Amino acid sequence: WSATREVLGEGALAIVELVTLDEAYSEKYFQVKGKRVPAALKTSKVNSAFSAPLKEKIRREKEYANKKCTHPNLVKYLKVFDSKVPVKILMEFMDLSSLTSAMTRFESNNITPEDRVELCRSVGIQTLLGLQYLHTAEGIMHRDVKTCNVLLCTEGRVKICDFDTARKITKDGSAP
């Protein structure tokens, strides 16, 4: 892949950049032949100076990415590169960015109240469907659902991302 150095997002533990997949990766992960496809590359900031709890968060995200949960409302993790530090996770690119960013853009545009209601309904339903799948099919509780962890694309799809605080749900229904 090649990086454009466009930062899509940054948190305490990682930075996410836009990359362009070469034709081989595009075909392997998106079944697109003869075309370069955009993707997101999450690079951990964790190094030997980081505390054990922060390293544990990166481990959980890596574990989730390797699990390959498949649901239309969960971001698709493509490959984990963890043979050396920093850990890198290649994932699907959502072209409208986060719900946080979209809300800021929508505030500055003249969107009708009806369109706002429809947007809220669609985002809410798709987010809940993703969470339902995580809970019932995978036994995972996300634990950090917020607008910056809900991603949007121009096709109207909504996907949940960022699984570094996710936990397995125990038999009593908790996620310690």
C-alpha positions as CSV (number, residue, x, y, z in Angstrom):
1,W,0.0,0.0,0.0
2,S,1.0,3.6,-0.2
3,A,0.2,6.2,2.5
4,T,-1.2,9.6,1.6
5,R,-0.3,10.9,5.0
6,E,-3.9,12.1,5.5
7,V,-4.7,11.6,9.2
8,L,-8.2,10.3,9.6
9,G,-8.1,10.3,13.4
10,E,-5.9,10.2,16.3
11,G,-6.3,9.0,19.9
12,A,-4.1,8.4,22.9
13,L,-3.0,5.0,21.7
14,A,-3.0,5.2,17.9
15,I,-3.2,7.3,14.8
16,V,-5.3,6.3,11.7
17,E,-4.2,7.3,8.3
18,L,-5.6,7.0,4.8
19,V,-3.7,4.5,2.6
20,T,-4.2,3.3,-0.9
21,L,-4.0,-0.5,-1.4
22,D,-2.2,-1.8,-4.4
23,E,-4.0,-4.0,-6.9
24,A,-3.1,-7.3,-5.2
25,Y,-4.5,-6.2,-1.8
26,S,-7.5,-4.6,-3.4
27,E,-8.4,-7.9,-5.1
28,K,-7.6,-10.0,-2.0
29,Y,-9.6,-7.9,0.5
30,F,-12.3,-6.2,-1.6
31,Q,-12.6,-8.5,-4.7
32,V,-11.8,-5.5,-6.9
33,K,-9.6,-6.3,-9.9
34,G,-7.2,-3.9,-11.6
35,K,-8.0,-1.0,-9.3
36,R,-6.4,0.6,-6.2
37,V,-8.7,0.9,-3.2
38,P,-8.5,3.3,-0.2
39,A,-8.2,1.7,3.3
40,A,-7.4,2.9,6.8
41,L,-4.2,2.1,8.6
42,K,-4.2,2.3,12.4
43,T,-0.7,2.5,13.9
44,S,-0.2,2.1,17.6
45,K,1.8,4.6,19.6
46,V,2.6,2.0,22.2
47,N,6.2,1.4,22.9
48,S,8.2,-0.1,25.7
49,A,7.7,3.0,27.9
50,F,3.9,2.5,27.9
51,S,2.2,1.0,30.9
52,A,0.8,-2.5,31.0
53,P,-2.9,-1.3,30.8
54,L,-2.2,0.6,27.6
55,K,-0.4,-2.3,26.1
56,E,-3.4,-4.5,27.1
57,K,-5.7,-2.2,25.1
58,I,-3.6,-2.7,22.0
59,R,-3.6,-6.5,22.6
60,R,-7.4,-6.5,22.8
61,E,-7.8,-4.5,19.6
62,K,-5.4,-6.9,17.8
63,E,-7.3,-9.9,19.2
64,Y,-10.6,-8.5,17.9
65,A,-9.1,-7.7,14.5
66,N,-7.8,-11.3,14.3
67,K,-11.2,-12.7,15.2
68,K,-12.6,-11.4,11.9
69,C,-16.1,-10.6,13.2
70,T,-18.2,-10.2,10.1
71,H,-21.3,-8.0,10.2
72,P,-22.3,-5.1,7.9
73,N,-22.3,-2.7,10.8
74,L,-18.8,-3.5,12.1
75,V,-15.7,-2.1,10.5
76,K,-13.9,-4.7,8.5
77,Y,-10.4,-5.5,9.8
78,L,-8.2,-6.7,7.0
79,K,-4.8,-7.6,8.4
80,V,-2.8,-7.2,11.6
81,F,1.0,-6.4,11.2
82,D,2.4,-7.2,14.7
83,S,5.8,-8.7,14.1
84,K,7.4,-5.5,15.3
85,V,6.4,-2.4,17.2
86,P,4.4,-0.4,16.4
87,V,1.5,-2.7,15.7
88,K,-0.4,-1.8,12.6
89,I,-4.0,-2.8,11.7
90,L,-5.2,-2.4,8.1
91,M,-9.0,-1.9,7.9
92,E,-11.8,-0.8,5.7
93,F,-12.0,3.0,4.9
94,M,-15.3,4.8,5.6
95,D,-15.3,7.9,3.5
96,L,-17.5,10.2,5.6
97,S,-15.4,9.7,8.7
98,S,-16.9,9.6,12.1
99,L,-20.3,10.6,13.3
100,T,-18.6,13.4,15.2
101,S,-17.2,14.9,12.0
102,A,-20.4,14.3,10.1
103,M,-22.4,16.1,12.8
104,T,-20.1,19.1,12.5
105,R,-20.5,19.2,8.7
106,F,-24.2,18.8,8.9
107,E,-24.5,21.6,11.4
108,S,-23.0,24.0,8.9
109,N,-25.3,22.9,6.1
110,N,-29.0,23.6,5.8
111,I,-30.4,20.1,6.5
112,T,-34.2,19.9,7.0
113,P,-35.5,18.6,10.3
114,E,-37.0,15.7,8.4
115,D,-33.6,14.7,7.0
116,R,-32.0,15.0,10.5
117,V,-34.7,12.7,11.9
118,E,-34.0,10.2,9.1
119,L,-30.3,10.4,9.6
120,C,-30.7,9.8,13.4
121,R,-33.0,6.9,12.8
122,S,-30.6,5.2,10.3
123,V,-27.5,5.7,12.4
124,G,-29.3,4.5,15.5
125,I,-30.7,1.4,13.9
126,Q,-27.4,0.4,12.2
127,T,-25.4,1.0,15.4
128,L,-27.8,-1.1,17.4
129,L,-27.6,-3.9,14.9
130,G,-23.8,-4.0,15.1
131,L,-24.0,-4.0,18.9
132,Q,-26.6,-6.7,18.9
133,Y,-24.4,-8.9,16.7
134,L,-21.4,-8.3,19.0
135,H,-23.4,-9.3,22.1
136,T,-25.3,-12.2,20.8
137,A,-23.1,-13.8,18.1
138,E,-19.7,-13.0,19.5
139,G,-20.2,-12.5,23.2
140,I,-18.4,-9.1,23.1
141,M,-19.3,-5.9,24.9
142,H,-17.8,-2.8,23.1
143,R,-17.7,-0.6,26.2
144,D,-16.8,2.6,24.3
145,V,-19.7,3.5,22.0
146,K,-19.5,7.2,21.2
147,T,-19.8,9.4,18.1
148,C,-16.1,9.2,17.2
149,N,-16.3,5.3,17.2
150,V,-19.3,5.3,14.8
151,L,-18.2,5.6,11.1
152,L,-20.2,6.6,8.0
153,C,-19.8,6.2,4.3
154,T,-21.6,7.8,1.3
155,E,-23.5,4.6,0.6
156,G,-25.4,5.1,3.8
157,R,-23.6,2.4,5.8
158,V,-22.8,2.9,9.5
159,K,-20.1,0.9,11.2
160,I,-18.7,0.6,14.7
161,C,-15.0,0.7,15.2
162,D,-12.3,0.9,17.9
163,F,-12.4,-2.3,20.0
164,D,-9.5,-1.6,22.4
165,T,-11.8,-1.5,25.4
166,A,-14.0,-4.4,24.3
167,R,-14.4,-7.4,26.6
168,K,-15.9,-10.8,26.5
169,I,-19.2,-11.0,28.2
170,T,-19.2,-13.4,31.2
171,K,-21.9,-15.9,32.1
172,D,-23.5,-13.4,34.5
173,G,-23.8,-10.8,31.7
174,S,-21.0,-8.5,32.8
175,A,-17.8,-7.5,30.9
176,P,-15.1,-7.0,33.5
